Amino acid sequence: MSNKLNFNYSSFVILVLVFFSNNVQAEESEVFFALSASTNRIGMYVLGSWAIANILIGIYGWNKKSGSSRYFHQMNFFWNIVNLAIAGYALFQFSNTNPSVLTFADSLTEHLKTKNLFIINAGLDIIYIIIGLFLLKRAGKPTKNPDRLKGFGHSIILQGGFLFFFDLVMYALQLVNLSKFPEMFS
C-alpha cells in the first residue's frame, strides 16, 4: 500500500511539474515571440517610413528635376514601391499571427528564419551597391543615355546602402533578442 501511495504521489508530482513546466515554457515562448515580432514590426515601420518618404520625394523630383537627378528620383520612387510592399506584407503577416498557438520551437524557427533573412539581404545589398557603381562607371563612357545610368546608379547605391545598414541593425537586434532567452535553449 505504501508503494502504491508513493507511486501515485510521485506520478502526481511529475504531472504537476510537467503541467507547470509546459505553462512556463508556453509563457516564455509567447514572450520570446512577442519580443522578436516587436523588433520586426518596428523595423518594418522604419522600412515603410523610408519607403513613403522616398516615394513622395521621388514623385516630386521626377516631375521637377532634369538630367540624372530626374532619373535618380524615378529609381527611388520605383525601388521604394517594392520596399513599401515588403513592409506592408510583413506587417500584415504579423497581425495575422497568434503567438499563443505557436510552440516554442515554432517561435524559434520563425525567429531564426527572419534573423537569417536579414543577413542574407545584407549580402544582396552589397550586390546592389556594386551594380550602382557599375552603372556609374558605364555612365562615364560613351553610351545612349548616360544621365539615366548616372541617376539610376546613384539611387541604387543610396538604396543599397540604406538597406545594408537596416538589415545589419535588424540582424544584430535579433541576435540580442535571442541572447535574452538562453535558458530556453538548454
C-alpha positions, -999 to 999 in steps of 0.1 A, spaced: 0 0 0 28 24 8 45 17 -26 12 23 -43 8 56 -24 44 67 -33 39 58 -69 6 78 -71 22 107 -52 53 106 -75 30 105 -105 11 134 -92 42 154 -86 55 146 -121 22 156 -136 22 189 -117 58 196 -127 51 188 -164 19 210 -163 38 240 -148 68 234 -170 46 234 -201 28 266 -189 61 283 -181 75 273 -215 44 285 -232 46 318 -215 83 321 -223 75 312 -259 49 339 -261 73 364 -245 101 354 -269 78 356 -299 64 389 -288 99 404 -284 111 390 -318 79 402 -336 80 436 -319 115 441 -332 105 431 -367 74 452 -365 94 483 -356 118 475 -384 90 473 -409 77 507 -397 111 521 -403 114 505 -437 78 516 -446 86 552 -435 117 553 -455 98 540 -485 70 565 -481 95 594 -478 114 582 -509 81 577 -529 69 613 -521 103 629 -527 107 607 -558 74 619 -573 84 655 -567 119 650 -581 108 630 -611 84 658 -621 106 688 -612 142 678 -619 160 671 -651 190 651 -662 205 625 -639 187 639 -610 153 631 -626 164 595 -631 177 594 -595 142 603 -582 125 580 -607 145 550 -595 140 559 -558 102 560 -565 101 526 -581 126 510 -556 105 521 -527 72 509 -541 89 474 -536 101 484 -501 66 496 -491 51 463 -504 76 443 -484 70 463 -452 32 462 -457 32 424 -463 53 418 -432 31 439 -410 0 421 -424 17 388 -416 24 399 -380 -12 410 -375 -24 376 -386 -1 355 -363 -15 343 -330 15 337 -307 -5 317 -282 -8 288 -307 29 287 -315 51 263 -297 85 275 -286 100 255 -315 77 273 -339 86 307 -324 123 299 -325 121 287 -361 103 318 -372 128 340 -353 159 322 -368 143 323 -403 138 360 -401 172 367 -385 189 347 -412 169 366 -439 183 399 -427 219 387 -431 212 372 -465 196 405 -475 227 424 -463 247 403 -488 222 412 -515 225 449 -505 263 447 -513 254 434 -547 230 464 -552 258 488 -543 282 471 -568 255 473 -595 251 510 -587 288 515 -590 289 496 -623 261 519 -637 281 550 -626 312 536 -644 291 529 -675 277 564 -674 312 578 -678 317 560 -711 300 569 -744 265 554 -741 230 561 -753 217 576 -720 244 585 -695 220 606 -674 198 576 -668 228 554 -659 242 580 -635 208 587 -619 199 551 -615 235 543 -603 233 569 -575 199 558 -565 208 521 -563 239 530 -542 217 550 -518 190 524 -515 215 495 -512 235 515 -486 203 522 -465 192 486 -468 226 472 -459 226 493 -427 190 485 -420 195 447 -425 226 446 -403 209 465 -375 179 442 -377 201 412 -376 220 425 -346 188 433 -328 175 398 -333 208 383 -321 203 404 -289 168 391 -286 180 355 -289 206 361 -262 179 372 -237 165 337 -236 195 314 -232 177 291 -206 152 281 -233 180 266 -254 194 242 -229 
